[in-house]
Amino acid sequence: MTGNSSRRLRVQKAKIELNYNKILLMAIVLMPLAVSASAAPIYVDNTTTACSSNPSSNYDPKTDTCGNGSHTVYKTFQSAADIANPGDIIIVKDGIYNEGKDYVVKINRAGTSESWITFKAENKWGAVIDGGSSREGIHLGKGAKYIRIEDFEIKNVTTAIISNYISSPSYVYIYGNHIHNAATTGIYLAYVSNYFTIDSNIIHDVYTAGDSLYHGIYLSRNPSNTTIINNIIYNIPNGWPIHLYYKDAGSVQSNTKIINNTFADTNPNKDGHILVAAPSPNLRIENNIFYNPKTAAIQAYVSNSGQGVVVRNNLTNAGTICIGSYCSGYTFSDNLTGTNPSFDKSSSRDYHLQQTSQAKDTGLNTNAPALDFDGDSRPQGAAVDIGADEYKR
């Protein structure tokens, strides 16, 4: 074989390996979206005309359905949740869903790594899960695995909007929801919950008057491999937007990633937007905006010395990035303090960046999600932007 032929062969082999790696990476990125190609949509519609308008068949009270074939319609959210199988896509029509006693809906079914079960509002925020100021919104039971919850408005509960209290689900993707007006917690992950991703949600107005222990996202005991990305969290006046809490001796929260979120508003009685009160090996806090926290962006409440906690490329208009004697156990780099993020209209809750924002092109590309809160690609410039929004060129 000649030298030129040998070089051409090596180049071709390198191209094949590069293309293979690109395909593999894309498969990993899209894994949470995996569903069975053969699955027919299952619909939820609680309107009185849902069945009468369906020409396939009449309502069957035994199964709580009407229709057949490729267009089965369930009258209640819970009925559809109870029969969901791997690969099923449960599409919830516009309307207010306030069924149930202790929770509006409990999900206790499992998909697979190749075929997730998806619960999705037909129109973004058109399907409203309303606790009626008396119960939990969505409860994830111990059997819940490979579940995706997308595009709902969930509100008015006396406990948590989405919770896995006293259960241990895993592989759950919570995406694009509007979560608000909870008396205790927006999203509560406890016990041994694994591989949760909380992506591109708006969470706000979580509080009970006079109490200081209610939060936007609350991790308690031993959740591991939790990824919190692209969320906008504001008006948590009696707690923290994110609280990591160990509760029991020996509890450890491993591999938590808090990346490219935007936090806003002050708790006048508590420092920071993130409270780290749990042993948190390999915690990553990167590319976040902390707007108007009290005193600092982060409060370090327990020791994480030698645990690989990294805080980098964050921006805050507060004077310091971390407060507490345990901050010394963290690794800090390239954080901006005393810096206004320059939002479009923060007074009207528009947290998009202005063209002049110092959050532009100052983030870290390494762990940044490929898309921002609006679904725009990152980066648009020389580097990713800090916060949930990537300024669109």
VOZA-544463 format. One record per residue: residue in three letters; z, x, y of N, C-alpha, C in turn. Coordinates in steps of 0.05 Angstrom, whole numbers, padded with zeros to 5 digits, always signed. Each point is the difference from the previous one (the first is absolute). Example, Ala and Ser with C-alpha at 12.3 -4.5 7.8 and 13.67 -1.06 7.14 Angstrom:
<sites>
ALA+00156+00264-00114+00000-00018+00024+00000+00018+00024
SER-00014-00007+00021+00001+00016+00024+00014-00015+00022
</sites>
This chain:
<sites>
MET+00000+00017-00024+00000-00017+00024+00000+00018+00025
THR-00017-00007+00020-00001+00017+00024+00024-00005+00018
GLY+00004+00018+00019+00022-00004+00019-00002-00025+00016
ASN-00026-00006+00009-00004-00025+00016+00006-00025-00017
SER-00009+00001-00025+00006-00023-00018+00029-00004-00005
SER+00014+00022-00003+00029-00001-00005+00015-00012+00025
ARG-00010+00009+00024+00013-00011+00024-00005-00029+00003
ARG-00026-00009-00006-00006-00029+00002+00017-00016-00019
LEU+00005+00011-00024+00016-00014-00020+00029-00003+00010
ARG+00010+00021+00012+00028-00001+00011+00001-00020+00022
VAL-00019-00001+00018-00001-00019+00022-00001-00029-00010
GLN-00017-00005-00020-00002-00027-00012+00026-00008-00012
LYS+00013+00019-00015+00025-00007-00013+00022-00006+00021
ALA+00000+00015+00022+00020-00005+00021-00005-00027+00013
LYS-00026-00008+00004-00005-00026+00011+00009-00022-00018
ILE-00004+00003-00026+00008-00020-00019+00031-00003+00001
GLU+00014+00023+00000+00029-00001+00001+00010-00013+00026
LEU-00014+00005+00023+00008-00011+00025-00004-00030-00001
ASN-00023-00010-00010-00005-00028-00001+00020-00014-00019
TYR+00007+00013-00022+00020-00011-00018+00027-00003+00013
ASN+00008+00020+00016+00026-00001+00014+00000-00022+00021
LYS-00023-00004+00013-00002-00022+00020+00003-00027-00014
ILE-00013-00003-00022+00002-00026-00015+00029-00004-00009
LEU+00013+00021-00011+00027-00002-00009+00019-00008+00023
LEU-00004+00013+00023+00017-00006+00023-00004-00029+00009
MET-00025-00010+00000-00005-00027+00008+00013-00020-00019
ALA+00000+00007-00026+00013-00018-00020+00030-00001+00005
ILE+00012+00022+00008+00029+00000+00005+00006-00017+00025
VAL-00016+00003+00021+00004-00014+00025-00002-00030-00005
LEU-00019-00009-00016-00005-00028-00004+00016-00012-00022
MET+00017+00016-00013+00015-00010-00024+00015-00026+00006
PRO+00014-00003+00023+00015-00024+00005-00018-00025+00002
LEU-00026+00004+00004-00018-00023+00002-00012-00007-00026
ALA+00007+00014-00022-00014-00004-00025+00006-00028-00011
VAL-00021-00015-00007+00003-00026-00013-00021-00002-00021
SER+00003-00019-00018-00019-00004-00021-00025-00012+00012
ALA-00023+00012-00006-00025-00010+00012-00007-00028-00011
SER+00011-00008-00023-00006-00026-00012+00019-00022+00009
ALA+00021+00007+00016+00020-00020+00007-00011-00020+00020
ALA+00002-00026-00005-00008-00020+00018+00024-00006+00019
PRO-00006-00005+00026+00023-00006+00018+00016-00024-00008
ILE+00025+00001+00004+00018-00023-00004+00010-00008+00028
TYR-00002-00025+00007+00007-00009+00026+00027-00015+00001
VAL+00013+00003+00023+00024-00016+00005-00005-00016+00025
ASP+00004-00026-00001-00005-00018+00022+00019-00023-00002
ASN+00019-00002+00018+00021-00021-00001-00006-00024+00016
THR-00025-00002+00011-00007-00024+00015-00004-00024-00018
THR+00003-00023+00011-00002-00025-00016-00028-00005-00010
THR-00019+00012+00013-00028-00005-00008-00011+00022-00017
ALA+00016+00020-00008-00010+00023-00015-00014-00008-00025
CYS+00011-00019-00015-00012-00007-00026-00021-00022+00004
SER+00004-00019+00018-00020-00021+00003-00026+00011+00010
SER+00001+00022+00014-00025+00011+00011-00014+00019-00020
ASN+00013+00005-00022-00011+00018-00021-00015-00018-00020
PRO-00026+00003-00003-00015-00018-00018+00003+00006-00029
SER+00013+00022-00008+00001+00008-00028+00017-00019-00017
SER+00024-00007+00010+00017-00017-00016+00023-00010+00017
ASN+00017-00018-00011+00022-00010+00015+00025+00017-00005
TYR+00021-00006+00015+00024+00015-00001+00014-00004-00027
ASP+00010+00023-00012+00014-00001-00025+00029+00007+00005
PRO+00019-00019-00001+00028+00007+00007+00013+00019-00019
LYS-00010+00002-00025+00012+00018-00020-00004+00029+00008
THR-00023+00006+00011-00006+00028+00007+00001+00004+00031
ASP+00004-00022+00015+00000+00002+00029-00026+00010+00011
THR-00022-00007-00012-00026+00009+00008-00020-00022+00001
CYS-00022+00006+00013-00024-00016-00003-00024+00020-00001
GLY-00023-00010-00006-00023+00017-00003+00000+00014-00027
ASN-00021+00015-00005-00002+00016-00024-00021+00021+00004
GLY-00005+00015-00021-00020+00021+00001+00006+00021+00021
SER-00017+00004+00019+00003+00022+00019+00015-00009+00026
HIS+00011-00024+00000+00013-00009+00025+00025-00017-00007
THR+00019+00013-00012+00026-00013-00006+00017-00001+00025
VAL+00011-00023+00006+00017-00003+00024+00028-00007-00008
TYR+00020+00015+00010+00028-00006-00005+00012-00012+00025
LYS+00017-00020-00004+00012-00014+00023+00024+00016+00012
THR+00012+00017-00016+00023+00016+00011-00005+00029-00006
PHE+00011+00017+00018-00002+00029-00002+00013+00009-00026
GLN+00024-00012-00006+00015+00009-00023-00015-00005-00026
SER-00014-00023-00002-00015-00006-00024-00022+00021-00006
ALA-00013+00008+00021-00021+00021-00004+00013+00027-00007
ALA+00023+00006+00013+00013+00026-00005+00010+00001-00029
ASP+00007-00023-00012+00011+00000-00027-00021+00005-00021
ILE-00025-00003+00006-00021+00003-00021-00018+00024+00005
ALA+00005+00015+00021-00017+00022+00008-00002+00021-00022
ASN-00024+00009-00005-00004+00021-00021-00014+00024+00013
PRO-00001+00023-00014-00013+00023+00011-00028-00006+00009
GLY-00006+00009+00025-00027-00004+00011-00003-00025+00016
ASP+00020-00019-00001-00003-00025+00014+00002+00004+00030
ILE-00015-00015+00015+00001+00000+00029+00009-00028+00008
ILE+00024-00003+00011+00011-00025+00008-00005-00003+00030
ILE-00018-00019+00008-00008-00004+00027+00015-00024+00011
VAL+00016+00003+00021+00016-00021+00010-00013-00011+00026
LYS-00005-00026-00001-00013-00014+00022+00019-00002+00024
ASP-00012-00005+00023+00016-00003+00024+00020-00023-00003
GLY+00024+00003+00011+00020-00021-00002+00028+00013+00000
ILE+00020-00017+00001+00028+00009+00000+00011-00005-00028
TYR+00011+00021-00012+00011+00000-00027+00030+00004+00002
ASN+00015-00020-00007+00029+00002+00003+00014-00012-00025
GLU-00012+00003-00023+00011-00010-00025+00023+00018-00009
GLY+00014-00008-00021+00020+00017-00012+00028-00005+00013
LYS+00020+00010-00014+00028-00003+00009+00011+00026+00010
ASP+00003+00020-00017+00011+00026+00008-00021+00018+00013
TYR-00025-00005-00005-00023+00015+00011-00024-00018+00000
VAL-00019+00006+00017-00024-00017+00000-00017+00005-00025
VAL-00002+00026-00008-00015+00006-00024+00012+00025-00013
LYS+00001-00001-00027+00009+00024-00015-00023+00010-00017
ILE-00006+00026+00003-00021+00012-00016+00013+00017-00022
ASN-00007-00007-00024+00012+00014-00023-00021+00007-00021
ARG-00025+00001+00008-00022+00006-00018-00009+00029+00005
ALA-00015+00011-00019-00009+00028+00001-00030+00002-00003
GLY-00012+00016+00017-00027+00009-00004+00000+00026-00016
THR-00021+00015+00002-00001+00026-00012-00011+00020+00020
SER+00001+00025-00006-00010+00020+00019-00029-00003+00006
GLU-00016-00011-00018-00028-00005+00004-00006-00028+00012
SER+00019-00019-00004-00005-00027+00008+00025-00012+00013
TRP+00002+00004+00026+00023-00010+00015-00002-00031+00003
ILE+00022-00012+00005+00001-00029+00007+00002-00001+00031
THR-00018-00014+00012-00001-00002+00029+00007-00028+00010
PHE+00019-00002+00018+00006-00024+00014-00009+00004+00029
LYS-00019-00017+00009-00013+00005+00026-00004-00026+00015
ALA+00007+00000+00025-00007-00023+00017-00030-00001+00004
GLU-00011-00024-00002-00029-00003+00003-00009+00010+00028
ASN+00015-00007+00020-00004+00009+00027+00025+00015+00010
LYS-00004+00022+00012+00023+00017+00008+00020-00016+00016
TRP+00025-00002-00010+00023-00014+00012-00004-00030+00001
GLY-00021-00010-00014-00004-00029+00000+00019-00014-00020
ALA+00006+00014-00022+00020-00011-00019+00027+00010+00008
VAL+00018-00019+00006+00026+00006+00012+00022-00006-00021
ILE+00015+00021-00008+00023-00004-00018+00024-00003+00018
ASP+00011-00024+00001+00021-00007+00019+00025-00007-00015
GLY+00020+00017+00004+00026-00004-00014+00015-00024+00010
GLY-00008-00011+00023+00014-00023+00010+00029+00007+00008
SER+00004+00024+00008+00027+00010+00009+00021-00004-00022
SER-00008+00001-00025+00020-00006-00021-00001+00018-00025
ARG-00020+00018-00002-00002+00015-00025-00018+00024+00003
GLU-00005+00014-00022-00016+00024-00001-00030-00008+00000
GLY-00017+00018+00009-00028-00005+00000-00013+00005-00027
ILE-00007+00025-00006-00011+00008-00025+00020+00017-00015
HIS+00007-00008-00025+00018+00016-00016-00016+00013-00023
LEU+00003+00026-00002-00014+00015-00021+00019+00004-00024
GLY-00005-00013-00022+00017+00002-00023-00004+00026-00016
LYS+00017+00004-00020-00002+00026-00015-00026+00003-00015
GLY-00014-00022-00005-00025+00002-00015-00024+00006+00018
ALA+00004+00000+00027-00023+00003+00018-00009+00030+00001
LYS-00025+00003-00008-00013+00027+00001-00029-00003+00007
TYR-00010+00020+00014-00028+00000+00008-00008-00026+00014
ILE+00015-00004+00022-00003-00024+00016-00008+00007+00029
ARG-00019-00015+00011-00009+00004+00028+00005-00026+00015
ILE+00014+00002+00023+00006-00024+00017-00013+00005+00027
GLU-00018-00017+00008-00018+00007+00023-00004-00024+00019
ASP+00003+00006+00026-00010-00017+00022+00015-00026+00004
PHE+00025-00002-00009+00016-00024+00004+00016+00002+00026
GLU+00007-00022+00012+00021-00002+00019+00025-00009-00015
ILE+00022+00014+00003+00025-00006-00015+00023+00000+00020
LYS+00014-00022+00001+00020-00003+00022+00023-00019-00008
ASN+00020+00000+00018+00022-00019+00000+00016+00000-00026
VAL+00013+00022-00006+00017+00002-00024+00028+00008+00008
THR+00019-00007-00016+00028+00008+00005+00008+00026-00014
THR-00018+00009-00017+00006+00026-00014-00023+00019+00007
ALA-00016+00008-00020-00022+00019+00005-00026-00015-00003
ILE-00020+00010+00015-00027-00011-00001-00012+00006-00027
ILE+00000+00026-00008-00010+00008-00026+00022+00018-00012
SER+00008-00006-00025+00023+00014-00011-00003+00003-00031
ASN+00013+00020-00010+00003+00003-00029+00029+00002-00008
TYR+00018-00013+00014+00028+00003-00004+00008-00006-00029
ILE+00015+00018-00012+00009-00001-00028-00024-00001-00020
SER-00020+00014+00006-00023+00002-00019-00014+00027+00006
SER-00017+00008-00018-00012+00026+00002-00030-00001-00004
PRO-00015-00013+00018-00029+00000-00002-00012+00027+00007
SER-00026+00004-00006-00013+00025+00007-00029-00005+00005
TYR-00012+00019+00015-00029-00001+00007-00006-00026+00014
VAL+00010-00002+00024-00005-00024+00017-00012+00010+00027
TYR-00021-00013+00009-00013+00007+00025+00002-00024+00019
ILE+00014+00004+00022+00005-00021+00020-00017+00006+00024
TYR-00021-00016+00005-00020+00008+00020-00007-00022+00019
GLY+00000+00007+00026-00012-00017+00020+00014-00026+00006
ASN+00026-00001-00005+00015-00025+00004+00014+00000+00027
HIS+00006-00025+00010+00015-00004+00024+00027-00010-00008
ILE+00020+00017+00003+00027-00005-00011+00020-00002+00023
HIS+00013-00023+00003+00017-00003+00024+00021-00022-00004
ASN+00019+00001+00018+00022-00019+00001+00015-00003-00027
ALA+00012+00022-00007+00018+00001-00023+00028+00006+00010
ALA+00020-00012-00013+00027+00004+00008+00012+00026-00009
THR-00012+00012-00021+00012+00025-00011-00020+00023+00000
THR-00022-00003-00015-00018+00023-00004-00029-00010-00002
GLY-00018+00017+00010-00028-00006-00003-00009+00005-00029
ILE+00001+00025-00009-00006+00008-00027+00023+00015-00012
TYR+00011-00010-00022+00024+00012-00012-00007+00010-00028
LEU+00001+00026-00004-00005+00013-00026+00026+00012-00009
ALA+00009-00007-00024+00026+00009-00010-00002+00007-00030
TYR+00022+00012-00009+00002+00008-00028-00023+00019-00008
VAL-00012-00004-00023-00020+00020-00009-00028-00012+00004
SER-00008-00003+00025-00027-00009+00006-00017+00025+00005
ASN-00023+00001-00013-00016+00024+00001-00029-00006+00010
TYR-00011+00020+00014-00028-00001+00008-00007-00025+00016
PHE+00015-00005+00021-00007-00021+00019-00015+00013+00023
THR-00021-00015+00010-00014+00008+00024+00002-00023+00020
ILE+00009+00006+00024+00003-00020+00021-00019+00009+00022
ASP-00022-00014+00004-00023+00010+00015-00010-00022+00020
SER-00002+00008+00025-00013-00016+00020+00011-00028+00004
ASN+00027-00002-00001+00014-00025+00006+00011+00001+00028
ILE+00003-00024+00012+00016-00003+00025+00027-00012-00008
ILE+00021+00013+00007+00027-00009-00006+00017-00001+00026
HIS+00011-00024+00005+00015-00002+00025+00020-00023+00000
ASP+00018+00001+00019+00021-00021+00003+00016-00004-00025
VAL+00013+00021-00009+00018-00001-00023+00028+00005+00011
TYR+00017-00021+00000+00028+00005+00010+00016-00025-00004
THR+00027+00004+00000+00020-00021+00002+00018+00007+00023
ALA+00005-00018+00018+00015+00006+00024+00028+00012-00008
GLY+00006+00023+00013+00026+00012-00004+00001+00019-00023
ASP-00020+00001-00017+00001+00018-00024-00018+00024+00005
SER+00008+00023-00011-00016+00025+00005-00010+00012-00025
LEU-00004-00016-00021-00007+00012-00026-00026-00013-00012
TYR-00017-00010+00017-00024-00013-00010-00025+00015+00011
HIS-00020+00002-00017-00021+00020+00004-00028-00010-00005
GLY-00020+00015+00010-00028-00007-00005-00007+00006-00029
ILE+00005+00024-00009-00004+00009-00028+00026+00013-00009
TYR+00010-00009-00022+00026+00009-00010-00003+00010-00029
LEU+00004+00026-00004+00000+00012-00027+00029+00006-00008
SER+00009-00012-00022+00027+00003-00009+00001+00009-00029
ARG+00020+00017-00006+00004+00011-00026-00022+00019-00008
ASN-00017-00006-00020-00017+00020-00013-00030-00005+00002
PRO-00011-00013+00020-00029-00002+00001-00013+00027+00002
SER-00022+00005-00014-00013+00026+00001-00030-00004+00005
ASN-00013+00021+00011-00029+00000+00004-00008-00024+00018
THR+00015-00004+00021-00007-00021+00019-00017+00011+00023
THR-00022-00013+00006-00018+00009+00021-00001-00021+00021
ILE+00006+00007+00025+00001-00018+00023-00019+00010+00021
ILE-00023-00014+00003-00022+00011+00017-00012-00023+00017
ASN-00008+00007+00025-00016-00017+00017+00014-00025+00009
ASN+00027-00002-00002+00013-00024+00008+00008+00001+00030
ILE+00002-00024+00012+00011-00003+00027+00026-00016-00002
ILE+00022+00012+00008+00026-00012-00004+00014+00000+00027
TYR+00009-00024+00010+00013-00001+00026+00020-00023+00000
ASN+00018+00001+00020+00021-00019+00005+00018-00004-00025
ILE+00013+00022-00007+00020+00000-00021+00026+00007+00015
PRO+00012-00019+00015+00020+00008+00020+00028+00006-00011
ASN+00005-00007-00026+00026+00004-00011+00001+00019-00024
GLY-00023+00014-00005-00001+00018-00022-00021+00022+00006
TRP-00015+00008-00020-00021+00020+00003-00026-00010-00011
PRO-00022+00008+00011-00026-00007-00012-00002+00009-00029
ILE+00011+00024-00006+00002+00009-00028+00027+00012-00005
HIS+00013-00010-00021+00027+00010-00008-00001+00009-00029
LEU+00005+00025-00005+00002+00012-00027+00030+00002-00006
TYR+00009-00014-00021+00028-00003-00006+00006+00004-00029
TYR+00019+00017-00007+00004+00006-00028+00021-00019-00014
LYS+00019-00010+00014+00020-00020-00009+00019+00011-00022
ASP-00012+00007-00024+00017+00009-00023-00001+00030-00003
ALA+00022+00011-00008+00000+00029-00006-00021+00007-00021
GLY-00015+00021+00005-00021+00008-00019-00027-00012+00006
SER-00002-00019+00019-00025-00011+00007-00018+00020+00014
VAL-00026+00001-00007-00019+00018+00012-00026-00014+00006
GLN-00011+00004+00023-00026-00011+00007-00020+00022+00003
SER-00016+00003-00021-00019+00023-00001-00028-00007+00011
ASN-00012+00019+00013-00028+00000+00007-00007-00024+00018
THR+00017-00006+00019-00007-00021+00020-00018+00013+00021
LYS-00022-00015+00007-00018+00009+00021-00001-00021+00022
ILE+00006+00008+00025-00001-00017+00023-00021+00012+00019
ILE-00024-00011+00001-00022+00015+00012-00017-00020+00017
ASN-00006+00008+00025-00019-00015+00017+00009-00029+00005
ASN+00026-00003+00007+00010-00026+00008+00006+00001+00030
THR+00003-00024+00011+00008-00003+00028+00025-00017+00001
PHE+00022+00011+00011+00026-00013+00003+00005-00004+00030
ALA+00012-00024+00007+00005-00005+00028+00026-00016+00003
ASP+00012+00004+00024+00023-00015+00009+00026+00013-00008
THR+00021-00007+00015+00026+00014-00001+00021-00018-00014
ASN+00015+00012-00018+00025-00012-00008+00021+00012+00018
PRO+00012-00015+00018+00018+00012+00020+00025+00013-00012
ASN+00006-00007-00025+00025+00010-00012-00004+00021-00021
LYS-00025+00007-00007-00005+00019-00022-00022+00019+00009
ASP+00003+00025-00008-00019+00021+00007-00023-00001-00020
GLY-00025+00004+00010-00023+00006-00016-00014-00025-00010
HIS-00025+00004-00009-00016-00020-00013+00000+00002-00030
ILE+00006+00024-00011+00004+00004-00028+00028+00011-00005
LEU+00015-00013-00018+00026+00010-00008-00003+00011-00028
VAL+00005+00026-00003-00001+00013-00026+00029+00002-00010
ALA+00008-00019-00017+00027-00001-00010+00000+00000-00030
ALA-00019+00015-00012-00003+00003-00029-00010+00028-00006
PRO+00009+00011-00023-00013+00024-00010-00030-00005-00004
SER-00017+00015+00013-00028-00006+00001-00018+00024-00005
PRO+00000+00010-00025-00017+00023-00006-00029-00005+00007
ASN-00012+00019+00013-00029+00000+00006-00007-00023+00019
LEU+00018-00008+00017-00006-00020+00021-00019+00012+00020
ARG-00021-00016+00006-00020+00009+00021+00000-00021+00022
ILE+00005+00009+00025-00002-00017+00023-00020+00013+00019
GLU-00024-00011+00000-00023+00014+00014-00017-00020+00015
ASN-00010+00009+00023-00021-00015+00015+00010-00027+00010
ASN+00026-00004+00005+00010-00025+00009+00005+00000+00030
ILE-00002-00024+00012+00008-00004+00028+00027-00014+00001
PHE+00019+00011+00015+00026-00013+00004+00002-00006+00029
TYR-00004-00026+00007-00001-00008+00028+00026-00014+00008
ASN+00015+00012+00019+00025-00011+00010+00022-00002-00020
PRO+00004+00019-00018+00024+00000-00016+00024+00008+00017
LYS+00024-00007-00009+00024+00010+00013+00005+00029-00007
THR+00000+00017+00019+00007+00029-00002-00020+00017-00015
ALA-00009-00008-00024-00017+00017-00017-00017-00017-00018
ALA-00020+00013-00012-00018-00015-00018+00013-00005-00027
ILE+00016+00020-00010+00011-00001-00027+00030+00006+00002
GLN+00015-00014-00016+00029+00007-00003+00005+00010-00029
ALA+00010+00024-00002+00006+00012-00026+00030-00005-00006
TYR+00005-00017-00020+00027-00009-00005+00013+00013-00024
VAL-00016+00011-00018+00011+00014-00024-00015+00026-00002
SER+00011+00018-00015-00012+00026-00004-00024-00001-00018
ASN-00022+00012+00008-00024+00004-00016-00008+00030+00000
SER+00019+00017+00004-00005+00029+00001-00012+00009-00027
GLY-00022+00015+00002-00013+00010-00024-00016-00020-00016
GLN-00004-00024+00012-00014-00022-00015-00029-00002+00008
GLY-00010+00017+00017-00028+00000+00007-00008-00022+00019
VAL+00018-00009+00017-00006-00021+00020-00016+00013+00023
VAL-00023-00012+00006-00018+00010+00020-00005-00021+00021
VAL+00003+00008+00026-00005-00018+00023-00019+00014+00018
ARG-00025-00010+00002-00020+00015+00015-00021-00018+00013
ASN-00010+00009+00022-00022-00014+00014+00007-00028+00007
ASN+00025-00005+00008+00008-00026+00010+00001+00000+00031
LEU+00000-00023+00012+00001-00002+00029+00021-00020+00008
THR+00016+00006+00020+00020-00018+00011+00003+00004+00029
ASN+00007-00022+00014+00007+00004+00029+00030+00005+00003
ALA+00014+00001-00022+00029+00008+00001+00001+00030+00004
GLY+00024+00009+00007+00003+00029+00006+00002+00018-00024
THR+00005-00011-00024+00002+00017-00023-00011-00015-00025
ILE-00008+00015-00019-00012-00012-00024+00022-00009-00020
CYS+00023+00014-00001+00020-00006-00020+00028+00004+00012
ILE+00018-00018-00009+00027+00002+00009+00018-00001-00025
GLY+00023+00015+00001+00018+00001-00022+00003+00028-00011
SER+00024+00006-00010+00005+00027-00009-00017+00009-00024
TYR-00011-00020-00014-00016+00007-00024-00029+00005+00006
CYS-00008-00002+00026-00028+00007+00007-00007+00029-00007
SER+00020+00017-00001-00005+00028-00006-00011+00005-00028
GLY+00002-00020-00017-00011+00003-00027-00029-00008-00003
TYR-00012-00008+00023-00028-00009+00000-00018+00023+00009
THR-00025-00002-00006-00021+00018+00011-00016-00015+00021
PHE+00000+00010+00024-00014-00013+00023-00023+00017+00009
SER-00023-00013+00007-00022+00015+00012-00018-00019+00016
ASP-00009+00009+00023-00021-00013+00015+00006-00029+00008
ASN+00025-00006+00005+00008-00026+00010+00000-00001+00030
LEU-00009-00022+00012-00001-00003+00029+00023-00018+00009
THR+00018+00010+00017+00022-00016+00011-00004-00004+00030
GLY+00014-00021+00010-00003-00006+00029-00029-00006+00008
THR-00015-00011-00018-00029-00005+00004-00006-00029-00002
ASN-00012-00011+00020-00009-00029+00000-00025-00002-00017
PRO+00000-00018-00021-00024-00002-00017-00023-00014+00014
SER+00004-00012+00023-00022-00013+00015-00014-00021-00016
PHE+00014-00022-00006-00012-00023-00014-00017-00016+00020
ASP-00018-00017-00011-00016-00018+00016+00018-00019+00016
LYS+00016-00016-00014+00017-00019+00013+00025-00005-00017
SER+00019+00018+00000+00023-00002-00017+00017-00025+00008
SER-00002-00008+00025+00016-00024+00008-00010-00025-00014
SER-00025-00001-00008-00010-00022-00016-00005+00007-00029
ARG+00013+00021-00009+00000+00009-00028-00027+00010-00009
ASP-00016+00011+00019-00025+00012-00008+00005+00030-00001
TYR+00002+00011-00025+00007+00028-00004-00024+00017-00006
HIS-00024-00008+00009-00023+00018-00002+00003+00022+00021
LEU-00011+00022-00005+00002+00023+00018-00020-00001+00022
GLN+00008+00009+00024-00019+00003+00022-00015+00027-00005
GLN-00022+00002+00014-00017+00024-00002+00016+00025+00007
THR+00018-00003+00019+00015+00024+00010+00025+00006-00016
SER+00006-00015-00021+00024+00004-00016+00003+00028-00012
GLN+00023+00011+00002+00005+00027-00012+00004-00002-00030
ALA+00000-00025-00011+00000-00003-00029-00027+00005-00012
LYS-00021+00001+00016-00027+00004-00011-00004+00029-00010
ASP-00011+00002-00023-00008+00026-00012+00023+00020-00003
THR+00025-00010-00001+00023+00018-00003+00015-00005-00026
GLY-00011-00016-00017+00013-00005-00026-00008+00021-00021
LEU+00012-00004-00023-00005+00018-00022-00017-00014-00021
ASN-00023+00012-00007-00019-00013-00017+00010-00002-00029
THR+00018+00018-00008+00005+00004-00029+00008-00025-00015
ASN+00019-00015+00010+00009-00024-00015-00008-00026+00014
ALA-00016+00002+00021-00007-00024+00015-00017-00019-00017
PRO+00005-00027+00002-00017-00019-00014-00028+00001+00011
ALA-00019-00006-00017-00029+00002+00008-00007-00021+00021
LEU+00014-00023+00000-00006-00022+00019+00025-00005+00017
ASP-00004-00011+00024+00023-00007+00017+00007-00029-00003
PHE+00018-00010+00017+00010-00027-00001-00023-00021+00001
ASP-00021+00006+00016-00022-00018+00004-00022+00004-00021
GLY+00003+00019-00018-00020+00006-00020-00021+00020+00010
ASP+00005+00012+00024-00019+00021+00010+00006+00026-00014
SER-00021+00016-00004+00003+00025-00015+00014+00022+00017
ARG+00015+00017-00015+00012+00024+00012-00013+00025-00012
PRO-00002+00021+00016+00004+00001+00029-00025-00007+00015
GLN+00003-00009+00025-00023-00005+00017-00006+00024+00018
GLY+00019+00018+00002-00004+00023+00017+00006+00026-00016
ALA+00010+00020+00014+00004+00026-00013+00023-00001-00021
ALA+00019-00018+00004+00022-00004-00019+00008-00030+00001
VAL+00016-00008-00019+00009-00028+00001+00018-00005+00023
ASP+00001-00025+00009+00019-00007+00022+00027-00006-00012
ILE+00021+00002+00016+00027-00007-00008+00003-00030+00004
GLY+00014-00013-00018+00006-00029+00001-00018-00016-00018
ALA+00003-00026+00001-00015-00018-00018-00029-00004+00009
ASP-00006+00006+00025-00027-00004+00010-00015+00026+00002
GLU-00024+00001-00009-00018+00022+00005-00019-00008+00023
TYR+00002+00014+00022-00017-00008+00023-00029+00001-00007
LYS-00014-00022+00004-00027-00003-00009-00019+00011+00021
ARG-00016+00020-00009-00019+00012+00018-00024-00018+00004
</sites>
